[in-house]
């Protein structure tokens, strides 16, 4: 079996796919199947991509992120939508990655330029029970998403997304 190489073509293809996607992001799965016990993928986000706050409710469903290029923020929340932690990850900065435990409300917030990160999480991936979405956040496609994303980009630790939306 030959090694899998991750070259500039892969990242150029991801960038192109993100730029033509309605979700303003694209991913490339490295794992062979959604049933694999380890899920590995690259994700490219554009500055206006909205990743809805969510948590993985299965006790074993942690997530690992490592920046390849660009910068993103990772926000952690309590059940009421208060930001409890905020991490600025950058491919060239002092914090390049993190691991998020299971049952933790979180979201990735894109910076001002395109960014790509590598994600590893425990499989198998079952779309119906992979995520529980935060009830205090708008669904993708809702009219409130643009304003909510603007709140997430500047939200400080200790502040509530609910108070910031008012």
SEDOMI-227215 format. One record per residue: x, y, z of N, C-alpha, C in turn; residue number from 1; residue in three letters. Coordinates in steps of 0.1 Angstrom, whole numbers, padded with zeros to 4 digits, always signed. Example, Ala and Ser with C-alpha at 12.3 -4.5 7.8 and 13.67 -1.06 7.14 Angstrom:
% SEDOMI-227215
+-------+-------+-------+-------+-------+-------+-------+-------+-------+-----+------+
:   npx :   npy :   npz :  capx :  capy :  capz :   cpx :   cpy :   cpz :  nr : rest :
+-------+-------+-------+-------+-------+-------+-------+-------+-------+-----+------+
: +0132 : -0057 : +0078 : +0123 : -0045 : +0078 : +0132 : -0033 : +0078 :   1 :  Ala :
: +0128 : -0022 : +0071 : +0137 : -0011 : +0071 : +0129 : +0000 : +0079 :   2 :  Ser :
+-------+-------+-------+-------+-------+-------+-------+-------+-------+-----+------+
***
This chain:
% SEDOMI-227215
+-------+-------+-------+-------+-------+-------+-------+-------+-------+-----+------+
:   npx :   npy :   npz :  capx :  capy :  capz :   cpx :   cpy :   cpz :  nr : rest :
+-------+-------+-------+-------+-------+-------+-------+-------+-------+-----+------+
: +0008 : -0012 : +0000 : +0000 : +0000 : +0000 : +0009 : +0013 : +0000 :   1 :  Unk :
: +0006 : +0022 : -0008 : +0014 : +0034 : -0010 : +0010 : +0045 : +0000 :   2 :  Unk :
: +0019 : +0053 : +0004 : +0015 : +0064 : +0014 : +0005 : +0074 : +0007 :   3 :  Unk :
: -0002 : +0081 : +0015 : -0011 : +0092 : +0009 : -0003 : +0105 : +0011 :   4 :  Unk :
: -0002 : +0112 : +0000 : +0005 : +0125 : +0000 : -0004 : +0136 : +0001 :   5 :  Unk :
: -0001 : +0147 : +0008 : -0009 : +0159 : +0009 : -0001 : +0170 : +0004 :   6 :  Unk :
: -0003 : +0173 : -0009 : +0004 : +0183 : -0016 : -0004 : +0196 : -0019 :   7 :  Unk :
: +0003 : +0205 : -0025 : -0004 : +0218 : -0028 : -0016 : +0216 : -0037 :   8 :  Unk :
: -0017 : +0206 : -0045 : -0029 : +0204 : -0053 : -0041 : +0201 : -0045 :   9 :  Unk :
: -0039 : +0193 : -0034 : -0050 : +0190 : -0025 : -0056 : +0203 : -0019 :  10 :  Unk :
: -0047 : +0212 : -0014 : -0051 : +0224 : -0008 : -0057 : +0234 : -0018 :  11 :  Unk :
: -0052 : +0234 : -0030 : -0058 : +0243 : -0040 : -0072 : +0238 : -0044 :  12 :  Unk :
: -0073 : +0225 : -0045 : -0087 : +0219 : -0047 : -0096 : +0222 : -0036 :  13 :  Unk :
: -0092 : +0221 : -0024 : -0100 : +0225 : -0012 : -0105 : +0240 : -0013 :  14 :  Unk :
: -0095 : +0248 : -0016 : -0098 : +0262 : -0017 : -0108 : +0265 : -0028 :  15 :  Unk :
: -0106 : +0259 : -0039 : -0116 : +0261 : -0050 : -0130 : +0256 : -0047 :  16 :  Unk :
: -0130 : +0244 : -0040 : -0143 : +0239 : -0036 : -0150 : +0248 : -0025 :  17 :  Unk :
: -0142 : +0253 : -0016 : -0148 : +0262 : -0006 : -0153 : +0275 : -0013 :  18 :  Unk :
: -0146 : +0280 : -0022 : -0150 : +0292 : -0029 : -0163 : +0291 : -0038 :  19 :  Unk :
: -0166 : +0279 : -0041 : -0178 : +0276 : -0049 : -0190 : +0270 : -0041 :  20 :  Unk :
: -0187 : +0268 : -0028 : -0197 : +0261 : -0019 : -0206 : +0272 : -0013 :  21 :  Unk :
: -0219 : +0269 : -0013 : -0228 : +0278 : -0006 : -0225 : +0279 : +0009 :  22 :  Unk :
: -0219 : +0269 : +0015 : -0215 : +0269 : +0029 : -0202 : +0276 : +0032 :  23 :  Unk :
: -0195 : +0280 : +0021 : -0182 : +0287 : +0022 : -0172 : +0279 : +0029 :  24 :  Unk :
: -0172 : +0266 : +0027 : -0162 : +0257 : +0033 : -0163 : +0244 : +0025 :  25 :  Unk :
: -0152 : +0236 : +0026 : -0151 : +0223 : +0019 : -0142 : +0214 : +0028 :  26 :  Unk :
: -0144 : +0201 : +0027 : -0136 : +0192 : +0034 : -0131 : +0181 : +0024 :  27 :  Unk :
: -0120 : +0175 : +0028 : -0115 : +0163 : +0021 : -0112 : +0152 : +0031 :  28 :  Unk :
: -0120 : +0142 : +0030 : -0119 : +0130 : +0040 : -0106 : +0122 : +0036 :  29 :  Unk :
: -0099 : +0119 : +0046 : -0087 : +0110 : +0044 : -0091 : +0096 : +0047 :  30 :  Unk :
: -0099 : +0094 : +0057 : -0104 : +0081 : +0061 : -0112 : +0075 : +0049 :  31 :  Unk :
: -0112 : +0062 : +0048 : -0118 : +0055 : +0037 : -0133 : +0053 : +0038 :  32 :  Unk :
: -0139 : +0054 : +0050 : -0153 : +0051 : +0051 : -0158 : +0057 : +0064 :  33 :  Unk :
: -0171 : +0061 : +0064 : -0176 : +0067 : +0076 : -0177 : +0058 : +0088 :  34 :  Unk :
: -0175 : +0045 : +0086 : -0175 : +0035 : +0096 : -0161 : +0033 : +0103 :  35 :  Unk :
: -0151 : +0039 : +0097 : -0137 : +0038 : +0102 : -0137 : +0043 : +0117 :  36 :  Unk :
: -0129 : +0037 : +0125 : -0129 : +0041 : +0139 : -0121 : +0054 : +0142 :  37 :  Unk :
: -0113 : +0058 : +0132 : -0107 : +0072 : +0133 : -0111 : +0079 : +0120 :  38 :  Unk :
: -0117 : +0091 : +0122 : -0121 : +0099 : +0111 : -0110 : +0110 : +0109 :  39 :  Unk :
: -0105 : +0112 : +0097 : -0094 : +0122 : +0095 : -0098 : +0130 : +0083 :  40 :  Unk :
: -0098 : +0144 : +0084 : -0102 : +0152 : +0072 : -0095 : +0166 : +0073 :  41 :  Unk :
: -0093 : +0172 : +0062 : -0089 : +0186 : +0060 : -0102 : +0194 : +0058 :  42 :  Unk :
: -0102 : +0206 : +0064 : -0114 : +0215 : +0062 : -0108 : +0229 : +0059 :  43 :  Unk :
: -0113 : +0235 : +0048 : -0110 : +0248 : +0044 : -0122 : +0257 : +0047 :  44 :  Unk :
: -0121 : +0268 : +0054 : -0131 : +0277 : +0057 : -0128 : +0291 : +0051 :  45 :  Unk :
: -0138 : +0297 : +0046 : -0137 : +0311 : +0041 : -0142 : +0320 : +0053 :  46 :  Unk :
: -0139 : +0333 : +0053 : -0142 : +0342 : +0064 : -0157 : +0343 : +0067 :  47 :  Unk :
: -0166 : +0340 : +0058 : -0180 : +0341 : +0060 : -0187 : +0328 : +0062 :  48 :  Unk :
: -0179 : +0317 : +0065 : -0185 : +0304 : +0067 : -0190 : +0303 : +0082 :  49 :  Unk :
: -0202 : +0298 : +0083 : -0208 : +0297 : +0097 : -0208 : +0282 : +0101 :  50 :  Unk :
: -0201 : +0279 : +0112 : -0202 : +0266 : +0117 : -0210 : +0267 : +0130 :  51 :  Unk :
: -0222 : +0261 : +0130 : -0231 : +0263 : +0141 : -0225 : +0257 : +0154 :  52 :  Unk :
: -0227 : +0264 : +0165 : -0222 : +0258 : +0178 : -0229 : +0245 : +0180 :  53 :  Unk :
: -0221 : +0235 : +0185 : -0226 : +0221 : +0187 : -0218 : +0214 : +0197 :  54 :  Unk :
: -0223 : +0202 : +0201 : -0215 : +0193 : +0209 : -0217 : +0179 : +0204 :  55 :  Unk :
: -0208 : +0171 : +0207 : -0208 : +0156 : +0204 : -0212 : +0149 : +0217 :  56 :  Unk :
: -0224 : +0144 : +0217 : -0230 : +0139 : +0230 : -0225 : +0125 : +0234 :  57 :  Unk :
: -0219 : +0118 : +0225 : -0213 : +0105 : +0229 : -0201 : +0107 : +0237 :  58 :  Unk :
: -0199 : +0100 : +0248 : -0188 : +0102 : +0257 : -0174 : +0101 : +0251 :  59 :  Unk :
: -0173 : +0093 : +0240 : -0160 : +0091 : +0234 : -0157 : +0100 : +0222 :  60 :  Unk :
: -0166 : +0109 : +0219 : -0165 : +0117 : +0207 : -0157 : +0130 : +0209 :  61 :  Unk :
: -0144 : +0129 : +0211 : -0136 : +0141 : +0212 : -0132 : +0145 : +0197 :  62 :  Unk :
: -0127 : +0157 : +0196 : -0122 : +0162 : +0183 : -0108 : +0169 : +0185 :  63 :  Unk :
: -0100 : +0166 : +0175 : -0086 : +0172 : +0175 : -0085 : +0181 : +0162 :  64 :  Unk :
: -0079 : +0193 : +0164 : -0078 : +0202 : +0153 : -0063 : +0207 : +0153 :  65 :  Unk :
: -0058 : +0208 : +0141 : -0044 : +0213 : +0139 : -0044 : +0222 : +0126 :  66 :  Unk :
: -0040 : +0234 : +0128 : -0040 : +0244 : +0117 : -0029 : +0240 : +0106 :  67 :  Unk :
: -0033 : +0242 : +0094 : -0024 : +0240 : +0082 : -0021 : +0253 : +0077 :  68 :  Unk :
: -0031 : +0262 : +0075 : -0028 : +0276 : +0070 : -0039 : +0285 : +0076 :  69 :  Unk :
: -0036 : +0297 : +0077 : -0045 : +0307 : +0082 : -0047 : +0307 : +0097 :  70 :  Unk :
: -0059 : +0313 : +0101 : -0062 : +0315 : +0115 : -0077 : +0313 : +0117 :  71 :  Unk :
: -0081 : +0307 : +0128 : -0095 : +0306 : +0132 : -0095 : +0308 : +0147 :  72 :  Unk :
: -0107 : +0310 : +0152 : -0110 : +0310 : +0167 : -0118 : +0298 : +0170 :  73 :  Unk :
: -0115 : +0292 : +0181 : -0124 : +0281 : +0187 : -0130 : +0287 : +0200 :  74 :  Unk :
: -0143 : +0286 : +0200 : -0151 : +0291 : +0212 : -0157 : +0279 : +0219 :  75 :  Unk :
: -0157 : +0279 : +0232 : -0163 : +0269 : +0240 : -0174 : +0276 : +0248 :  76 :  Unk :
: -0185 : +0270 : +0251 : -0197 : +0276 : +0257 : -0202 : +0267 : +0268 :  77 :  Unk :
: -0210 : +0274 : +0277 : -0218 : +0266 : +0287 : -0232 : +0264 : +0281 :  78 :  Unk :
: -0240 : +0257 : +0288 : -0253 : +0254 : +0283 : -0262 : +0266 : +0280 :  79 :  Unk :
: -0259 : +0277 : +0286 : -0267 : +0290 : +0284 : -0261 : +0299 : +0273 :  80 :  Unk :
: -0251 : +0294 : +0266 : -0245 : +0302 : +0255 : -0235 : +0313 : +0259 :  81 :  Unk :
: -0230 : +0311 : +0271 : -0219 : +0320 : +0276 : -0206 : +0314 : +0271 :  82 :  Unk :
: -0197 : +0323 : +0265 : -0184 : +0318 : +0261 : -0175 : +0316 : +0273 :  83 :  Unk :
: -0171 : +0304 : +0275 : -0163 : +0300 : +0286 : -0148 : +0300 : +0283 :  84 :  Unk :
: -0145 : +0298 : +0270 : -0131 : +0298 : +0266 : -0130 : +0302 : +0251 :  85 :  Unk :
: -0119 : +0309 : +0248 : -0117 : +0313 : +0234 : -0103 : +0311 : +0231 :  86 :  Unk :
: -0100 : +0304 : +0220 : -0086 : +0301 : +0216 : -0084 : +0306 : +0201 :  87 :  Unk :
: -0073 : +0314 : +0199 : -0070 : +0318 : +0186 : -0059 : +0308 : +0181 :  88 :  Unk :
: -0063 : +0301 : +0171 : -0054 : +0291 : +0165 : -0048 : +0296 : +0152 :  89 :  Unk :
: -0035 : +0295 : +0149 : -0029 : +0300 : +0137 : -0018 : +0290 : +0133 :  90 :  Unk :
: -0017 : +0288 : +0120 : -0006 : +0279 : +0115 : +0007 : +0285 : +0118 :  91 :  Unk :
: +0008 : +0298 : +0120 : +0021 : +0305 : +0123 : +0022 : +0310 : +0137 :  92 :  Unk :
: +0011 : +0309 : +0145 : +0011 : +0315 : +0158 : +0016 : +0305 : +0169 :  93 :  Unk :
: +0014 : +0309 : +0181 : +0019 : +0301 : +0193 : +0009 : +0289 : +0196 :  94 :  Unk :
: -0003 : +0291 : +0192 : -0013 : +0279 : +0194 : -0017 : +0275 : +0180 :  95 :  Unk :
: -0013 : +0263 : +0177 : -0015 : +0257 : +0164 : -0027 : +0247 : +0163 :  96 :  Unk :
: -0031 : +0242 : +0175 : -0041 : +0232 : +0175 : -0047 : +0230 : +0189 :  97 :  Unk :
: -0057 : +0222 : +0190 : -0063 : +0218 : +0203 : -0072 : +0206 : +0201 :  98 :  Unk :
: -0075 : +0200 : +0213 : -0084 : +0189 : +0213 : -0096 : +0193 : +0222 :  99 :  Unk :
: -0108 : +0190 : +0217 : -0120 : +0194 : +0224 : -0126 : +0181 : +0230 : 100 :  Unk :
: -0129 : +0181 : +0243 : -0135 : +0169 : +0248 : -0150 : +0167 : +0244 : 101 :  Unk :
: -0155 : +0155 : +0246 : -0169 : +0152 : +0243 : -0178 : +0161 : +0252 : 102 :  Unk :
: -0191 : +0162 : +0248 : -0201 : +0169 : +0255 : -0197 : +0184 : +0259 : 103 :  Unk :
: -0191 : +0190 : +0249 : -0186 : +0204 : +0252 : -0191 : +0212 : +0240 : 104 :  Unk :
: -0200 : +0223 : +0243 : -0205 : +0232 : +0233 : -0193 : +0239 : +0227 : 105 :  Unk :
: -0192 : +0239 : +0214 : -0180 : +0246 : +0207 : -0184 : +0250 : +0193 : 106 :  Unk :
: -0176 : +0258 : +0187 : -0177 : +0262 : +0173 : -0163 : +0267 : +0168 : 107 :  Unk :
: -0161 : +0266 : +0156 : -0149 : +0272 : +0150 : -0154 : +0285 : +0142 : 108 :  Unk :
: -0147 : +0296 : +0144 : -0151 : +0308 : +0138 : -0139 : +0313 : +0129 : 109 :  Unk :
: -0142 : +0314 : +0116 : -0131 : +0318 : +0107 : -0126 : +0332 : +0110 : 110 :  Unk :
: -0114 : +0334 : +0106 : -0108 : +0347 : +0107 : -0111 : +0355 : +0094 : 111 :  Unk :
: -0102 : +0365 : +0091 : -0104 : +0374 : +0080 : -0099 : +0369 : +0067 : 112 :  Unk :
: -0093 : +0357 : +0067 : -0088 : +0351 : +0054 : -0091 : +0336 : +0054 : 113 :  Unk :
: -0090 : +0330 : +0043 : -0092 : +0316 : +0042 : -0083 : +0308 : +0051 : 114 :  Unk :
: -0088 : +0297 : +0057 : -0080 : +0289 : +0067 : -0083 : +0275 : +0064 : 115 :  Unk :
: -0072 : +0267 : +0067 : -0074 : +0252 : +0065 : -0068 : +0245 : +0078 : 116 :  Unk :
: -0076 : +0236 : +0083 : -0071 : +0228 : +0094 : -0074 : +0213 : +0092 : 117 :  Unk :
: -0067 : +0205 : +0100 : -0068 : +0191 : +0099 : -0075 : +0186 : +0112 : 118 :  Unk :
: -0086 : +0178 : +0110 : -0094 : +0174 : +0121 : -0093 : +0158 : +0122 : 119 :  Unk :
: -0092 : +0154 : +0134 : -0092 : +0140 : +0137 : -0103 : +0138 : +0148 : 120 :  Unk :
: -0111 : +0128 : +0146 : -0121 : +0125 : +0156 : -0124 : +0110 : +0156 : 121 :  Unk :
: -0130 : +0105 : +0167 : -0133 : +0091 : +0168 : -0146 : +0088 : +0159 : 122 :  Unk :
: -0145 : +0077 : +0152 : -0156 : +0072 : +0144 : -0163 : +0061 : +0151 : 123 :  Unk :
: -0173 : +0055 : +0145 : -0178 : +0059 : +0132 : -0186 : +0071 : +0132 : 124 :  Unk :
: -0187 : +0077 : +0120 : -0195 : +0089 : +0118 : -0209 : +0085 : +0114 : 125 :  Unk :
: -0219 : +0089 : +0122 : -0233 : +0087 : +0120 : -0240 : +0100 : +0120 : 126 :  Unk :
: -0243 : +0105 : +0108 : -0248 : +0119 : +0107 : -0260 : +0122 : +0116 : 127 :  Unk :
: -0269 : +0113 : +0118 : -0281 : +0115 : +0126 : -0278 : +0118 : +0141 : 128 :  Unk :
: -0267 : +0112 : +0146 : -0264 : +0114 : +0160 : -0250 : +0120 : +0163 : 129 :  Unk :
: -0244 : +0125 : +0152 : -0230 : +0130 : +0154 : -0230 : +0143 : +0162 : 130 :  Unk :
: -0240 : +0152 : +0160 : -0240 : +0165 : +0167 : -0253 : +0168 : +0173 : 131 :  Unk :
: -0252 : +0175 : +0184 : -0264 : +0182 : +0190 : -0262 : +0197 : +0188 : 132 :  Unk :
: -0270 : +0204 : +0181 : -0268 : +0218 : +0179 : -0273 : +0226 : +0191 : 133 :  Unk :
: -0267 : +0237 : +0193 : -0270 : +0246 : +0204 : -0283 : +0253 : +0202 : 134 :  Unk :
: -0293 : +0251 : +0211 : -0306 : +0257 : +0209 : -0306 : +0273 : +0208 : 135 :  Unk :
: -0295 : +0279 : +0213 : -0294 : +0293 : +0214 : -0287 : +0299 : +0201 : 136 :  Unk :
: -0285 : +0290 : +0191 : -0278 : +0294 : +0179 : -0287 : +0292 : +0167 : 137 :  Unk :
: -0286 : +0301 : +0157 : -0295 : +0299 : +0145 : -0290 : +0287 : +0136 : 138 :  Unk :
: -0299 : +0281 : +0130 : -0296 : +0270 : +0120 : -0289 : +0276 : +0108 : 139 :  Unk :
: -0281 : +0268 : +0101 : -0275 : +0273 : +0089 : -0286 : +0277 : +0079 : 140 :  Unk :
: -0284 : +0288 : +0073 : -0294 : +0293 : +0063 : -0304 : +0302 : +0069 : 141 :  Unk :
: -0305 : +0303 : +0082 : -0315 : +0313 : +0088 : -0310 : +0327 : +0086 : 142 :  Unk :
: -0320 : +0336 : +0086 : -0317 : +0350 : +0083 : -0308 : +0356 : +0094 : 143 :  Unk :
: -0308 : +0351 : +0106 : -0300 : +0356 : +0117 : -0285 : +0352 : +0116 : 144 :  Unk :
: -0281 : +0343 : +0107 : -0268 : +0338 : +0107 : -0257 : +0349 : +0106 : 145 :  Unk :
: -0259 : +0358 : +0096 : -0249 : +0368 : +0094 : -0246 : +0376 : +0106 : 146 :  Unk :
: -0256 : +0381 : +0113 : -0255 : +0388 : +0126 : -0248 : +0380 : +0137 : 147 :  Unk :
: -0253 : +0367 : +0138 : -0248 : +0358 : +0148 : -0233 : +0355 : +0146 : 148 :  Unk :
: -0229 : +0353 : +0133 : -0214 : +0351 : +0130 : -0206 : +0364 : +0134 : 149 :  Unk :
: -0212 : +0375 : +0132 : -0205 : +0388 : +0136 : -0203 : +0388 : +0151 : 150 :  Unk :
: -0213 : +0383 : +0158 : -0212 : +0383 : +0173 : -0201 : +0373 : +0177 : 151 :  Unk :
: -0201 : +0361 : +0171 : -0191 : +0351 : +0174 : -0176 : +0356 : +0171 : 152 :  Unk :
: -0175 : +0364 : +0161 : -0161 : +0368 : +0157 : -0155 : +0378 : +0168 : 153 :  Unk :
: -0164 : +0384 : +0176 : -0158 : +0394 : +0186 : -0162 : +0389 : +0200 : 154 :  Unk :
: -0169 : +0379 : +0202 : -0174 : +0374 : +0215 : -0162 : +0372 : +0225 : 155 :  Unk :
: -0163 : +0378 : +0237 : -0153 : +0376 : +0247 : -0157 : +0366 : +0257 : 156 :  Unk :
: -0147 : +0360 : +0263 : -0149 : +0350 : +0274 : -0157 : +0357 : +0285 : 157 :  Unk :
: -0168 : +0350 : +0290 : -0177 : +0356 : +0300 : -0189 : +0362 : +0294 : 158 :  Unk :
: -0190 : +0365 : +0281 : -0201 : +0371 : +0275 : -0210 : +0361 : +0269 : 159 :  Unk :
: -0223 : +0364 : +0269 : -0233 : +0355 : +0263 : -0237 : +0358 : +0249 : 160 :  Unk :
: -0238 : +0348 : +0241 : -0243 : +0351 : +0227 : -0257 : +0357 : +0227 : 161 :  Unk :
: -0265 : +0354 : +0237 : -0278 : +0359 : +0238 : -0279 : +0374 : +0241 : 162 :  Unk :
: -0270 : +0378 : +0250 : -0269 : +0392 : +0253 : -0263 : +0400 : +0242 : 163 :  Unk :
: -0253 : +0394 : +0235 : -0246 : +0401 : +0225 : -0255 : +0403 : +0212 : 164 :  Unk :
: -0265 : +0395 : +0211 : -0274 : +0396 : +0199 : -0284 : +0408 : +0200 : 165 :  Unk :
: -0286 : +0412 : +0213 : -0296 : +0423 : +0215 : -0291 : +0436 : +0211 : 166 :  Unk :
+-------+-------+-------+-------+-------+-------+-------+-------+-------+-----+------+
***
